[in-house]
């Protein structure tokens, strides 16, 4: 049975296609059920003989496999692109290896192309598209009878336009054919109401051979330039504190929802192992690690999804499109500080279940950008994410894509300039830097941890 918004969206897209419009852009908050909506729309078009075949594109193998399962279930057939199948699910990355003969053959049929998380495709002309945007504009669209673009976060971190999107002029706001906001989803009990806890400390003291300097918060310390944010998320005592908050929250939820789980977004494989060790040894928690190097990561994620394991620690794997409804707590410990990534990660804990307790908690540190993202989570499309037409070179585009891609390798460890970072596991909570050139010893002492909680949509009446 479709949710109200899914039924409305299917009807509107179907009507537009019937009236000669070939493209439809649907924006629905992460966790609302966009894939099911798309599968039901595809079934309707197939049943009415408006299309012969469906091709779905998504940003990762894990998401592509999930889409394949959903479409196969709703279309009651295999969805592997073989003889007799009604469609195929592939990644945007694989577009580069698809032969021209495939597209030429596809052009002889009536095809619905579904672009999941279309914001991964950037650009609307030869001057600003990325490689995925190029293939989408130049090849796929020509072979498609109808196109359906889906996104929960319809903007790009580098301010290039989203491929296949239309923007208002001069405001630069994206124009969606259908929009389903997080506010509506919370009201309809489709998504959980997010609570965001920002961890800070009352005092940080930086010391070196020249003396010491005291700061009143983590953000002041990071802004000073003495220590980068990457040092904070790897410090043992800072981790002990934020993980303890997450563990205690998950324990309270599991008193009611015995299979509730937690997600931790780590910055690197080494970081993930550090976190897993703390969770196991200090808090006696069961953990699963999944990274971009995990063989058959899809199976690892599926096993966690179907188990009662407490925590899954992800490096570049679980952010968007990954369906694990039992996740209700998240510790955001990534180096990536873009609103796009933050929103997508938050969406992983917002899918509702039939369980009684529908709390959703995200824990992170009170860094300036993360604080800003948390404060404007009620705004579905932030003002900062509008697009004003300007020239962006291909070189700049690819550089930004590499840095902020949701599924990029996050192996690069941020290092303090001209120094090596190590993290002291003592009770003094020291972030230590040993300068290579001088051999001088510098450290930061953190104390008095506290937290600020942002309760989003607290005025919305939603009974679970």
Wavefront OBJ file of the C-alpha trace (Angstrom):
o trace
v 0.000 0.000 0.000
v 1.431 3.328 -1.077
v 1.776 6.291 1.218
v -0.273 9.347 0.341
v 2.679 11.283 -1.042
v 3.813 8.306 -3.141
v 0.357 7.912 -4.645
v 0.135 11.645 -5.410
v 3.569 11.664 -7.024
v 2.829 8.618 -9.199
v -0.435 10.155 -10.384
v 1.160 13.513 -11.176
v 4.127 12.016 -13.045
v 1.842 9.701 -14.999
v -0.403 12.595 -15.978
v 2.551 14.686 -17.155
v 3.931 11.839 -19.232
v 0.490 11.282 -20.779
v 0.350 14.982 -21.683
v 3.617 14.887 -23.579
v 6.071 15.944 -20.862
v 9.076 13.619 -20.953
v 10.901 14.585 -17.740
v 9.814 14.619 -14.084
v 11.850 15.714 -11.031
v 10.689 14.517 -7.616
v 12.265 15.774 -4.405
v 11.348 13.808 -1.303
v 13.156 13.945 2.007
v 15.685 11.144 2.655
v 13.942 8.095 4.067
v 10.497 8.868 2.600
v 10.421 5.950 0.150
v 11.393 7.361 -3.250
v 12.449 4.005 -4.705
v 9.097 2.363 -3.990
v 7.328 5.321 -5.586
v 9.512 4.996 -8.690
v 8.888 1.247 -8.923
v 5.125 1.749 -8.707
v 5.260 4.436 -11.391
v 7.268 2.108 -13.628
v 4.709 -0.665 -13.110
v 1.879 1.679 -14.057
v 3.665 2.729 -17.252
v 4.433 -0.898 -18.139
v 0.859 -2.013 -17.457
v -0.471 0.729 -19.721
v 2.024 -0.158 -22.486
v 3.608 3.304 -22.311
v 7.106 1.826 -21.898
v 8.911 -1.415 -22.710
v 11.893 -1.229 -20.403
v 13.253 0.523 -17.297
v 16.862 1.556 -16.625
v 17.756 2.773 -13.126
v 20.945 4.657 -12.276
v 22.320 5.206 -8.767
v 25.600 6.297 -7.132
v 26.840 3.001 -5.665
v 26.668 -0.769 -6.060
v 24.959 -1.117 -2.693
v 22.180 1.277 -3.678
v 21.919 -0.255 -7.167
v 21.369 -3.689 -5.618
v 18.702 -2.288 -3.292
v 16.923 -0.678 -6.247
v 17.115 -3.959 -8.166
v 15.417 -5.790 -5.295
v 12.683 -3.168 -4.923
v 11.850 -3.037 -8.639
v 11.995 -6.819 -8.956
v 9.540 -7.160 -6.083
v 7.059 -4.584 -7.404
v 7.292 -5.633 -11.054
v 7.165 -9.340 -10.145
v 10.092 -10.232 -12.393
v 13.866 -10.269 -12.466
v 15.524 -6.901 -12.927
v 18.990 -7.789 -14.230
v 18.714 -6.642 -17.854
v 18.571 -10.173 -19.228
v 16.191 -11.592 -21.832
v 12.666 -11.451 -20.466
v 13.519 -8.940 -17.743
v 11.764 -5.589 -17.677
v 14.705 -3.529 -16.555
v 18.157 -3.164 -15.089
v 19.765 -1.273 -12.195
v 23.308 0.055 -12.690
v 25.587 2.676 -11.176
v 26.474 6.053 -12.631
v 30.110 4.929 -12.651
v 29.282 2.101 -15.056
v 28.014 4.568 -17.663
v 31.572 4.966 -18.915
v 31.824 1.282 -19.826
v 28.421 0.898 -21.512
v 28.857 0.532 -25.273
v 27.232 2.829 -27.801
v 25.563 -0.246 -29.291
v 23.609 -0.661 -26.058
v 22.241 2.878 -26.286
v 21.499 2.479 -30.006
v 19.513 -0.664 -29.260
v 17.735 0.973 -26.334
v 16.682 3.864 -28.566
v 14.512 1.421 -30.535
v 12.326 0.863 -27.483
v 10.215 2.987 -25.160
v 12.367 3.391 -22.076
v 11.910 4.960 -18.649
v 15.243 6.073 -17.190
v 15.235 6.591 -13.421
v 18.041 8.716 -11.974
v 18.336 8.092 -8.248
v 20.090 10.847 -6.271
v 20.344 12.992 -9.409
v 22.390 15.580 -7.513
v 25.425 13.376 -8.195
v 25.139 14.472 -11.821
v 26.365 18.041 -12.109
v 26.180 20.579 -14.906
v 23.878 21.761 -17.666
v 26.349 22.647 -20.436
v 29.817 21.886 -21.821
v 31.471 24.317 -19.416
v 30.335 22.903 -16.091
v 29.228 19.254 -16.313
v 31.027 16.436 -14.519
v 31.507 13.025 -16.130
v 28.208 11.649 -14.820
v 26.364 14.783 -15.891
v 27.912 14.502 -19.358
v 26.688 10.953 -19.865
v 23.268 11.827 -18.488
v 22.808 14.849 -20.752
v 24.601 13.611 -23.832
v 23.724 9.938 -24.065
v 21.111 8.583 -21.678
v 18.512 11.284 -22.179
v 18.580 10.766 -25.948
v 17.770 7.080 -25.519
v 14.994 7.639 -22.974
v 11.318 8.070 -23.758
v 10.696 9.305 -20.227
v 13.064 10.322 -17.443
v 12.403 10.369 -13.709
v 14.923 12.164 -11.494
v 14.868 11.535 -7.739
v 16.642 13.366 -4.942
v 16.327 14.034 -1.247
v 18.884 16.840 -1.292
v 18.529 18.717 -4.609
v 21.743 20.685 -4.577
v 25.473 20.188 -5.081
v 28.251 21.147 -2.695
v 30.202 22.993 -5.397
v 27.234 25.147 -6.521
v 27.034 23.760 -10.052
v 23.480 23.060 -11.242
v 21.963 19.612 -10.839
v 21.702 17.885 -14.210
v 18.145 17.758 -15.652
v 16.963 20.350 -13.112
v 15.278 23.679 -13.846
v 15.965 26.774 -11.760
v 14.003 29.954 -11.178
v 15.511 33.179 -12.459
v 16.936 35.280 -10.848
v 16.442 33.565 -7.458
v 18.231 30.390 -8.519
v 15.857 28.067 -6.641
v 15.371 24.575 -7.993
v 11.934 23.904 -9.477
v 10.591 20.445 -8.650
v 7.591 18.775 -10.257
v 6.763 17.250 -6.882
v 8.170 18.032 -3.444
v 7.711 16.165 -0.182
v 9.459 17.877 2.711
v 10.800 16.485 5.970
v 8.218 18.586 7.779
v 5.429 16.840 5.865
v 7.054 13.454 6.429
v 7.245 14.009 10.191
v 3.628 15.188 10.213
v 2.552 12.085 8.254
v 4.663 9.789 10.469
v 6.631 8.726 7.415
v 9.878 9.960 8.999
v 11.022 10.296 12.576
v 11.521 13.677 14.197
v 15.297 14.286 14.324
v 17.133 15.250 17.495
v 20.664 16.545 16.976
v 23.068 16.621 19.931
v 26.124 18.851 19.497
v 28.972 17.906 21.829
v 31.239 20.704 23.077
v 33.533 21.385 26.031
v 33.819 24.323 28.399
v 37.583 24.633 28.183
v 40.335 23.751 25.732
v 43.935 24.651 26.427
v 46.631 24.612 23.761
v 50.233 24.466 24.998
v 53.636 24.508 23.345
v 57.177 25.643 24.134
v 56.088 29.276 23.849
v 53.309 29.034 26.423
v 49.617 28.189 26.440
v 46.322 29.579 25.203
v 42.829 28.848 26.511
v 39.682 28.585 24.376
v 36.058 28.330 25.444
v 34.855 25.739 22.939
v 35.904 23.165 20.369
v 34.998 25.552 17.574
v 37.225 28.297 18.995
v 40.097 25.826 19.197
v 39.642 24.623 15.616
v 39.180 28.187 14.339
v 42.478 29.192 15.964
v 44.381 27.014 13.521
v 46.368 25.177 16.184
v 44.394 21.965 15.698
v 42.262 20.731 12.832
v 38.801 19.242 13.294
v 40.145 15.844 12.215
v 42.156 15.769 15.450
v 39.044 16.192 17.578
v 37.110 13.311 16.004
v 40.038 10.952 16.590
v 40.911 11.915 20.158
v 40.314 8.972 22.474
v 38.613 10.878 25.266
v 36.488 12.922 22.898
v 35.472 9.649 21.267
v 34.835 8.027 24.637
v 32.441 10.828 25.530
v 30.456 11.024 22.303
v 30.284 7.239 21.958
v 29.102 6.915 25.557
v 26.280 9.352 24.775
v 25.340 7.333 21.705
v 25.563 3.991 23.503
v 23.412 5.185 26.410
v 20.808 6.541 24.000
v 20.703 3.302 22.036
v 20.399 1.263 25.244
v 17.365 3.316 26.286
v 15.725 2.835 22.893
v 16.480 -0.904 22.872
v 14.517 -1.335 26.098
v 11.478 -0.894 23.859
v 12.851 -1.671 20.387
v 15.108 -4.663 20.999
v 16.604 -4.601 17.508
v 17.244 -0.858 17.248
v 20.685 -0.114 15.838
v 23.231 2.647 15.610
v 25.323 4.034 12.755
v 28.753 5.613 13.098
v 30.219 7.472 10.131
v 34.003 7.322 10.461
v 36.650 9.277 8.578
v 38.954 6.400 7.618
v 39.445 2.675 8.047
v 41.942 3.296 10.840
v 39.417 5.571 12.530
v 36.690 2.928 12.164
v 38.884 0.325 13.860
v 39.668 2.744 16.679
v 35.939 3.332 17.215
v 35.126 -0.393 17.064
v 37.744 -1.126 19.710
v 36.304 1.504 22.058
v 32.753 0.237 21.569
v 33.793 -3.365 22.155
v 36.234 -3.024 25.041
v 34.878 -0.003 26.907
v 31.135 -0.366 26.309
v 30.733 -4.103 25.492
v 28.872 -3.295 22.270
v 28.588 -5.541 19.213
v 29.896 -3.921 16.029
v 30.150 -4.383 12.277
v 32.571 -2.438 10.075
v 31.847 -1.768 6.398
v 34.193 0.272 4.211
v 34.978 0.933 0.574
v 37.504 -1.937 0.846
v 35.063 -4.480 2.308
v 34.583 -7.422 -0.039
v 30.899 -7.854 -0.835
v 29.927 -4.825 1.248
v 26.315 -5.300 0.177
v 26.125 -8.651 1.995
v 27.764 -7.145 5.085
v 25.172 -4.380 5.176
v 22.345 -6.854 4.568
v 23.501 -9.098 7.416
v 23.582 -6.126 9.765
v 20.154 -5.014 8.541
v 18.644 -8.390 9.403
v 20.497 -8.873 12.705
v 20.329 -7.434 16.213
v 23.938 -6.189 16.149
v 24.125 -2.850 17.939
v 26.397 -0.735 15.720
v 27.552 -0.521 12.128
v 30.631 1.630 11.500
v 30.836 2.955 7.956
v 33.594 4.502 5.883
v 32.154 5.860 2.650
v 29.388 3.247 2.380
v 26.223 4.152 4.298
v 24.978 7.644 3.628
v 22.248 7.805 1.022
v 19.840 5.286 -0.386
v 20.839 2.579 2.099
v 17.724 1.153 3.699
v 18.298 0.030 7.304
v 15.100 1.134 9.103
v 16.212 -0.158 12.510
v 18.891 2.560 12.707
v 17.826 5.158 15.278
v 21.104 6.592 16.588
v 24.009 8.036 14.621
v 27.409 9.415 15.580
v 28.607 11.682 12.779
v 32.409 11.515 13.005
v 33.340 12.275 9.417
v 35.829 14.825 8.110
v 33.317 15.755 5.411
v 31.489 18.919 6.403
v 29.021 19.640 3.607
v 25.300 20.084 4.103
v 24.584 17.549 1.379
v 26.463 14.778 3.168
v 25.168 15.771 6.605
v 21.536 15.620 5.426
v 22.010 12.294 3.678
v 23.570 10.709 6.760
v 20.814 12.113 8.968
v 18.273 10.503 6.651
v 19.607 7.042 7.526
v 18.015 7.199 10.999
v 14.699 8.773 9.996
v 12.868 5.848 8.377
v 9.930 4.832 10.561
v 9.154 1.270 11.615
v 6.277 -0.410 13.408
v 8.137 -0.245 16.716
v 6.704 1.878 19.512
v 9.742 4.072 20.169
v 10.423 6.227 17.094
v 13.198 8.432 18.455
v 16.028 9.482 16.132
v 19.262 10.916 17.522
v 22.365 12.197 15.739
v 25.468 13.037 17.797
v 28.325 15.159 16.492
v 30.724 17.833 17.701
v 29.812 21.530 17.860
v 31.956 22.658 14.942
v 30.755 25.838 13.209
v 29.521 24.285 9.959
v 27.910 21.295 11.638
v 26.127 23.632 14.039
v 24.818 25.611 11.077
v 23.603 22.461 9.328
v 21.828 21.296 12.484
v 20.121 24.650 13.025
v 18.660 24.752 9.527
v 17.593 21.120 9.229
v 13.962 22.286 9.226
v 14.644 24.143 5.963
v 14.209 21.590 3.207
v 16.340 23.433 0.644
v 18.667 25.899 2.415
v 19.121 29.359 0.918
v 22.840 28.645 0.667
v 22.084 25.896 -1.832
v 20.509 28.017 -4.572
v 22.217 28.114 -7.959
v 23.213 31.353 -9.633
v 24.507 30.793 -13.150
v 28.249 31.291 -13.367
v 31.227 29.815 -15.141
v 32.846 26.813 -13.476
v 35.668 25.022 -15.224
v 35.795 21.264 -15.604
v 38.988 21.197 -13.538
v 37.298 22.919 -10.610
v 34.256 20.688 -10.880
v 36.214 17.457 -10.760
v 38.338 18.691 -7.883
v 35.319 19.434 -5.726
v 33.616 16.185 -6.688
v 36.612 14.190 -5.526
v 36.689 15.989 -2.190
v 33.026 15.750 -1.272
v 31.615 12.754 -3.123
v 29.492 10.649 -0.826
v 31.176 7.503 -2.022
v 34.724 8.710 -2.534
v 37.682 7.076 -0.825
v 38.135 8.758 2.521
v 41.562 7.314 3.138
v 43.239 10.710 3.297
v 43.824 11.639 6.914
v 43.803 15.346 7.602
v 47.140 16.264 9.141
v 48.097 19.422 10.938
v 50.293 21.461 8.611
v 53.995 20.572 8.912
v 53.359 18.076 11.705
v 52.268 14.572 12.637
v 49.246 13.978 14.850
v 48.987 11.292 17.482
v 46.233 10.829 20.028
v 46.868 10.330 23.714
v 44.640 7.753 25.399
v 45.293 9.077 28.890
v 42.645 10.635 31.097
v 44.089 14.061 30.345
v 42.408 14.096 26.933
v 45.433 15.368 25.004
v 45.612 15.960 21.272
v 49.325 15.772 20.583
v 51.316 17.176 17.701
v 54.986 16.471 17.237
v 56.547 18.964 14.856
v 58.878 17.283 12.391
v 61.194 20.228 11.936
v 61.823 21.234 15.529
v 60.978 18.185 17.604
v 58.858 20.421 19.848
v 56.000 18.902 21.840
v 52.555 20.494 21.656
v 49.253 19.345 23.088
v 45.639 20.341 23.705
v 43.728 19.596 26.860
v 39.908 19.290 26.686
v 37.647 19.302 29.722
v 34.052 19.890 30.780
v 32.135 18.153 27.995
v 28.580 19.370 27.475
v 25.948 19.156 24.787
v 23.284 21.251 23.117
v 20.255 19.425 21.715
v 18.340 20.728 18.709
v 14.857 19.213 18.574
v 13.651 19.703 15.010
v 9.928 20.083 14.267
v 9.024 20.034 17.952
v 5.841 22.029 17.218
v 4.503 19.405 14.814
v 1.853 17.194 16.357
v 2.835 13.657 15.459
v 1.743 10.713 17.572
v 3.598 7.416 17.245
l 1 2 3 4 5 6 7 8 9 10 11 12 13 14 15 16 17 18 19 20 21 22 23 24 25 26 27 28 29 30 31 32 33 34 35 36 37 38 39 40 41 42 43 44 45 46 47 48 49 50 51 52 53 54 55 56 57 58 59 60 61 62 63 64 65 66 67 68 69 70 71 72 73 74 75 76 77 78 79 80 81 82 83 84 85 86 87 88 89 90 91 92 93 94 95 96 97 98 99 100 101 102 103 104 105 106 107 108 109 110 111 112 113 114 115 116 117 118 119 120 121 122 123 124 125 126 127 128 129 130 131 132 133 134 135 136 137 138 139 140 141 142 143 144 145 146 147 148 149 150 151 152 153 154 155 156 157 158 159 160 161 162 163 164 165 166 167 168 169 170 171 172 173 174 175 176 177 178 179 180 181 182 183 184 185 186 187 188 189 190 191 192 193 194 195 196 197 198 199 200 201 202 203 204 205 206 207 208 209 210 211 212 213 214 215 216 217 218 219 220 221 222 223 224 225 226 227 228 229 230 231 232 233 234 235 236 237 238 239 240 241 242 243 244 245 246 247 248 249 250 251 252 253 254 255 256 257 258 259 260 261 262 263 264 265 266 267 268 269 270 271 272 273 274 275 276 277 278 279 280 281 282 283 284 285 286 287 288 289 290 291 292 293 294 295 296 297 298 299 300 301 302 303 304 305 306 307 308 309 310 311 312 313 314 315 316 317 318 319 320 321 322 323 324 325 326 327 328 329 330 331 332 333 334 335 336 337 338 339 340 341 342 343 344 345 346 347 348 349 350 351 352 353 354 355 356 357 358 359 360 361 362 363 364 365 366 367 368 369 370 371 372 373 374 375 376 377 378 379 380 381 382 383 384 385 386 387 388 389 390 391 392 393 394 395 396 397 398 399 400 401 402 403 404 405 406 407 408 409 410 411 412 413 414 415 416 417 418 419 420 421 422 423 424 425 426 427 428 429 430 431 432 433 434 435 436 437 438 439 440 441 442 443 444 445 446 447 448 449 450 451 452 453 454 455 456 457 458 459 460 461 462 463 464
